[in-house]
Amino acid sequence: MKNKFIMTLALSLIIVSCTTTNPETGKTQASKTTIGAGAAAGAVLGQIIGKDTKGTVIGTAAGAAVGAVIGNIFDKQEAKLREDLKGTGVEVTRTAEGEIKLTAPENVTFATNSSTISSKFTNTLDSIASVLKEYPDSNITVSGHTDSTGNDAINNPLSVNRANSVASYLKQQGIASSRITAAGYGSKQPIASNSTADGRAQNRRVEIKITAK
């Protein structure tokens, strides 16, 4: 009983210590997704070890602590990416699922109808690769997107080729291929209206999502 109480108290302190400050809002936070997933896994482990409700409580706290640590690492990685990508035209956001998402519009990545990475984007990808190597415990999903101009016969392979070009470049910079997945979605996932020039420009993009392993 005494050991379980000490463990619970210690894990509670870990959770508090693993919170951090969101660079956009200035509020203290930890990743809700990773904490929730860790808590759920910890609950199962607690049942296996403790065989009772108390074991579940302790296991849940342990999982939450692990989740908080992962969330803290992601917060630091997000802050580093924001710092390194200032002025590059690449947008850094945190999704509701706790992912770090990098959105690179066509005007900083590729020439029109081309899947050859522009020279100015290689420097940006070098910065991204440097951070990804510094924080290796994550998976990377690269996705290509187009506007609705033209047809699927043009848009689909273009989006696939662009995603593959970015993925290949990251691998060349030392990112393990096992961490990277690439896919193209053509015009199927717009983030703005295709009825305006500005909206179409937003839709022509490459996204890089970083998630915990």
Disulfide bonds with the S-S distance in Angstrom:
none
